[in-house]
């Protein structure tokens, strides 16, 4: 029977990052679970950051792109990023980036659940609440409904 030798903190970081991206905060949590000392963790993460292996901004951009394509809005994505260990400053900066098409994401979220604009007021409120829960701004939802109403 072979016993797996405990890796150094740097080795553990490399192993984790070889599978997928992580925020710095997520890596700290994972390494603490593996019982590395705080000094070892900081040295390993500083090294990985110097090598360009850890970049919370790029990590947040990738998560935002993924969530946006799934039909989520800015408020939901901001909360999602912070839950993944991205700082609120970086999350706000990423959400404010002008490359994101919030309108298209709103249309995608709407068309996933609805084929056409609801006709009755209770159905419309239900649809608006659904879009709001997906993280879209109430002004954007209102504009969407106005434009959709005019096009019918």
C-alpha positions in Angstrom: 0.0 0.0 0.0 1.4 3.4 -1.0 1.0 6.3 1.4 0.6 9.7 -0.1 3.3 12.1 1.2 1.9 15.5 2.4 2.7 18.2 -0.1 4.2 21.5 0.8 1.8 24.4 0.8 3.2 25.5 -2.6 2.6 22.0 -4.0 -0.9 22.0 -2.6 -1.6 25.3 -4.3 -0.3 24.0 -7.6 -2.4 20.9 -7.3 -5.5 22.8 -6.5 -5.0 25.4 -9.3 -4.2 22.6 -11.9 -7.9 21.6 -11.7 -9.7 25.0 -11.8 -9.4 28.6 -10.8 -9.8 29.8 -7.2 -9.8 33.1 -5.5 -7.1 33.8 -2.9 -9.7 33.5 -0.1 -10.8 30.1 -1.3 -7.3 28.9 -1.4 -6.6 30.1 2.1 -9.7 28.2 3.3 -8.7 25.0 1.5 -5.1 25.2 2.8 -6.3 25.8 6.4 -8.5 22.7 6.1 -5.3 20.8 5.1 -3.7 22.1 8.3 -0.9 24.2 6.9 0.4 27.0 9.0 -0.6 30.6 8.3 3.0 31.5 7.4 3.2 28.6 4.9 -0.1 29.6 3.4 0.8 33.2 3.0 4.2 32.3 1.4 2.7 29.9 -1.0 -0.1 32.2 -2.0 2.3 35.2 -2.4 4.5 33.0 -4.6 1.5 31.9 -6.7 0.4 35.5 -7.1 3.9 36.6 -8.2 3.8 33.8 -10.8 0.5 35.0 -12.0 -1.4 31.9 -11.0 -3.8 33.7 -8.7 -5.6 36.8 -9.9 -8.9 37.6 -8.2 -9.9 40.1 -10.9 -9.5 37.5 -13.7 -11.2 34.9 -11.6 -14.1 37.3 -11.0 -14.3 38.1 -14.7 -14.6 34.4 -15.6 -17.3 33.8 -13.0 -19.2 36.9 -14.2 -19.0 35.8 -17.8 -20.4 32.3 -16.8 -23.2 33.7 -14.7 -24.2 36.3 -17.3 -24.4 33.6 -20.0 -26.7 31.7 -17.6 -29.1 34.7 -17.4 -28.2 36.3 -14.1 -28.0 40.0 -13.4 -25.6 42.3 -11.6 -26.9 42.1 -8.1 -27.0 38.3 -8.1 -23.5 38.1 -9.7 -22.0 40.6 -7.1 -23.3 38.5 -4.3 -22.1 35.3 -6.0 -18.6 36.7 -6.4 -18.4 37.8 -2.7 -19.5 34.3 -1.7 -16.6 32.9 -3.7 -14.1 35.1 -1.8 -13.8 38.0 -4.2 -13.5 41.3 -2.4 -16.5 43.7 -2.7 -14.2 46.3 -4.4 -13.2 43.8 -7.2 -16.8 42.6 -7.5 -18.0 46.1 -8.0 -15.3 46.9 -10.5 -16.1 43.7 -12.5 -19.8 44.4 -12.5 -19.2 48.0 -13.6 -17.2 46.8 -16.6 -18.8 48.0 -19.8 -18.2 44.8 -21.7 -21.2 43.1 -20.1 -24.5 43.1 -22.0 -27.1 43.2 -19.2 -29.9 43.6 -21.6 -29.1 40.4 -23.5 -28.8 38.5 -20.1 -32.2 39.8 -19.1 -33.7 38.7 -22.4 -32.1 35.3 -21.9 -33.5 34.9 -18.4 -36.9 36.0 -19.6 -37.0 33.7 -22.6 -35.9 30.7 -20.4 -39.1 30.9 -18.4 -41.6 32.8 -20.6 -42.5 32.6 -24.3 -44.3 36.0 -24.4 -44.9 38.9 -22.2 -47.6 38.1 -19.5 -50.9 39.8 -20.2 -52.4 40.2 -16.8 -51.0 42.3 -14.0 -50.5 39.5 -11.5 -48.6 37.4 -14.1 -46.5 40.5 -15.0 -45.7 41.1 -11.3 -44.7 37.4 -11.0 -42.4 37.7 -14.1 -40.9 40.9 -12.8 -40.2 39.3 -9.4 -38.6 36.4 -11.1 -36.2 38.7 -13.0 -35.5 40.7 -9.9 -34.6 37.5 -8.0 -32.2 36.7 -10.8 -30.3 39.9 -10.0 -31.6 42.4 -12.6 -32.0 46.1 -11.8 -35.6 47.2 -11.4 -35.1 50.0 -13.9 -33.8 47.6 -16.5 -36.8 45.3 -15.9 -39.2 48.2 -16.3 -37.5 49.3 -19.5 -37.7 45.8 -20.8 -41.4 45.5 -20.1 -42.1 48.9 -21.7 -40.3 48.0 -24.9 -41.8 44.5 -25.0 -45.3 46.0 -24.5 -44.7 48.5 -27.4 -43.6 45.8 -29.8 -46.7 43.7 -29.3 
